[in-house]
Amino acid sequence: MIPVSGSTATTLDDDGVVKVIAAQAKRRVEAAEAFDEGGRTEKAADERAELEVLEGYLPAALGDDELEALVDRVLSSEGLSEKSQMGQAMKAVNAEVAGRADGRAVADLVKSKLA
């Protein structure tokens, strides 16, 4: 458990720590892209170096085939097949993915699988 401060003190469990690190990693990706667009390649390189360090603390990312298999398995086991079940599907899939894939990629894949 790691204590976190803000408006109120909070103690994070392992999942909370992973979420914080994943959010910081995402910020580094976005910052690097912004620096590249602005012609600040040295700052972009700094952001990517920080990203490498953060990625060392994150679980290994799922490959495309692994993610698709996971989504298929979860949708099948939960009996989810309609677009109206998108919320349920995302909740079930995200519980299994546990930060090992980009949220947008997960959402796009789940959406494409629901008829």
Sine and cosine of phi, psi and omega as CSV:
sin_phi,cos_phi,sin_psi,cos_psi,sin_omega,cos_omega
0.00,0.00,0.68,-0.73,0.00,-1.00
-0.86,-0.51,0.82,-0.57,0.06,-1.00
-0.96,0.29,0.65,-0.76,-0.01,-1.00
-0.81,-0.59,0.65,-0.76,0.01,-1.00
-0.94,-0.33,0.37,-0.93,0.01,-1.00
-0.05,-1.00,-0.66,-0.75,0.07,-1.00
-0.93,0.36,-0.49,0.87,0.13,-0.99
-0.68,-0.74,0.54,-0.84,0.00,-1.00
-0.95,0.31,0.65,-0.76,0.00,-1.00
-0.69,-0.72,0.54,-0.84,0.10,-1.00
-0.93,-0.37,0.81,-0.59,-0.04,-1.00
-1.00,-0.06,0.63,-0.78,0.17,-0.99
-1.00,0.05,-0.06,-1.00,-0.05,-1.00
-0.86,0.52,-0.65,0.76,0.01,-1.00
-0.90,0.44,-0.63,0.78,0.03,-1.00
-0.91,0.42,-0.63,0.77,0.02,-1.00
-0.90,0.43,-0.68,0.73,0.01,-1.00
-0.88,0.47,-0.65,0.76,0.01,-1.00
-0.89,0.45,-0.66,0.75,0.02,-1.00
-0.90,0.43,-0.71,0.70,0.00,-1.00
-0.90,0.43,-0.66,0.75,0.02,-1.00
-0.89,0.45,-0.64,0.76,0.03,-1.00
-0.90,0.43,-0.66,0.75,0.03,-1.00
-0.92,0.39,-0.61,0.80,0.04,-1.00
-0.89,0.45,-0.69,0.72,0.01,-1.00
-0.88,0.48,-0.64,0.77,0.04,-1.00
-0.87,0.49,-0.63,0.77,0.00,-1.00
-0.91,0.41,-0.64,0.77,0.03,-1.00
-0.88,0.47,-0.75,0.66,-0.02,-1.00
-0.90,0.44,-0.65,0.76,0.01,-1.00
-0.91,0.41,-0.67,0.74,0.01,-1.00
-0.88,0.48,-0.67,0.74,0.03,-1.00
-0.89,0.45,-0.67,0.74,0.00,-1.00
-0.90,0.43,-0.67,0.74,0.03,-1.00
-0.91,0.42,-0.63,0.77,0.06,-1.00
-0.87,0.50,-0.71,0.70,0.00,-1.00
-0.89,0.46,-0.52,0.86,-0.01,-1.00
-1.00,0.02,0.07,1.00,0.02,-1.00
0.97,0.22,0.28,0.96,-0.01,-1.00
-0.98,-0.20,0.92,0.38,-0.11,-0.99
-0.89,0.46,-0.53,0.85,0.01,-1.00
-0.92,0.39,-0.62,0.79,0.05,-1.00
-0.94,0.33,-0.60,0.80,0.05,-1.00
-0.88,0.47,-0.66,0.75,0.03,-1.00
-0.90,0.43,-0.63,0.78,0.06,-1.00
-0.88,0.48,-0.70,0.72,0.00,-1.00
-0.90,0.45,-0.65,0.76,0.00,-1.00
-0.93,0.37,-0.55,0.84,0.06,-1.00
-0.91,0.41,-0.67,0.75,0.06,-1.00
-0.90,0.43,-0.62,0.79,0.04,-1.00
-0.86,0.51,-0.67,0.74,0.02,-1.00
-0.85,0.52,-0.67,0.74,0.01,-1.00
-0.90,0.43,-0.74,0.68,-0.01,-1.00
-0.88,0.48,-0.65,0.76,-0.02,-1.00
-0.88,0.47,-0.43,0.90,0.04,-1.00
-0.91,0.41,-0.32,0.95,0.00,-1.00
-0.98,-0.19,-0.06,1.00,-0.02,-1.00
-0.99,-0.13,0.46,-0.89,0.08,-1.00
-0.89,0.45,0.43,-0.90,0.00,-1.00
-0.86,0.51,0.69,-0.72,-0.01,-1.00
-0.94,0.33,0.53,-0.85,0.07,-1.00
-0.98,0.21,0.64,-0.77,0.12,-0.99
-0.97,0.24,0.21,-0.98,-0.02,-1.00
-0.85,0.53,-0.70,0.72,0.00,-1.00
-0.92,0.40,-0.65,0.76,0.03,-1.00
-0.90,0.44,-0.67,0.75,0.01,-1.00
-0.90,0.43,-0.70,0.72,0.00,-1.00
-0.89,0.46,-0.67,0.74,0.03,-1.00
-0.90,0.44,-0.66,0.75,0.02,-1.00
-0.89,0.46,-0.73,0.69,0.00,-1.00
-0.88,0.47,-0.72,0.70,0.02,-1.00
-0.85,0.52,-0.70,0.71,-0.03,-1.00
-0.90,0.43,-0.72,0.70,-0.03,-1.00
-0.91,0.40,-0.72,0.69,0.00,-1.00
-0.88,0.48,-0.65,0.76,0.01,-1.00
-0.92,0.40,-0.74,0.67,-0.05,-1.00
-0.92,0.39,-0.49,0.87,0.00,-1.00
-1.00,-0.01,-0.12,0.99,-0.01,-1.00
0.93,0.38,0.59,0.81,-0.03,-1.00
-0.98,-0.20,0.83,-0.55,-0.04,-1.00
-0.58,-0.82,-0.04,1.00,-0.06,-1.00
-0.90,-0.44,0.51,-0.86,-0.01,-1.00
-0.85,0.53,-0.51,0.86,0.00,-1.00
-0.92,0.40,-0.22,0.98,0.00,-1.00
-0.99,-0.16,0.28,0.96,-0.06,-1.00
-0.83,0.56,-0.71,0.71,-0.01,-1.00
-0.87,0.49,-0.74,0.68,0.04,-1.00
-0.88,0.48,-0.68,0.73,-0.03,-1.00
-0.89,0.45,-0.71,0.71,-0.01,-1.00
-0.90,0.44,-0.65,0.76,0.02,-1.00
-0.88,0.47,-0.72,0.69,-0.01,-1.00
-0.92,0.39,-0.70,0.72,-0.03,-1.00
-0.93,0.38,-0.71,0.71,-0.01,-1.00
-0.89,0.46,-0.50,0.86,0.07,-1.00
-0.90,0.44,-0.56,0.83,0.01,-1.00
-0.99,0.12,-0.60,0.80,-0.04,-1.00
-0.93,0.37,-0.65,0.76,0.06,-1.00
0.74,0.67,0.77,0.63,0.10,-1.00
0.97,0.24,0.19,0.98,-0.03,-1.00
-1.00,-0.08,0.15,0.99,0.05,-1.00
-0.48,-0.88,0.42,-0.91,0.03,-1.00
-0.90,0.43,0.73,-0.68,-0.05,-1.00
-0.85,0.52,-0.63,0.78,0.01,-1.00
-0.91,0.41,-0.67,0.75,0.02,-1.00
-0.90,0.44,-0.65,0.76,0.02,-1.00
-0.89,0.46,-0.75,0.66,-0.03,-1.00
-0.88,0.48,-0.69,0.73,0.01,-1.00
-0.89,0.46,-0.66,0.75,-0.01,-1.00
-0.92,0.38,-0.71,0.70,0.01,-1.00
-0.88,0.48,-0.70,0.72,-0.01,-1.00
-0.87,0.50,-0.66,0.75,-0.01,-1.00
-0.94,0.35,-0.44,0.90,-0.02,-1.00
-0.99,0.13,-0.42,0.91,0.00,-1.00
-1.00,0.10,0.83,-0.56,-0.08,-1.00
-0.97,0.23,0.00,0.00,0.00,0.00
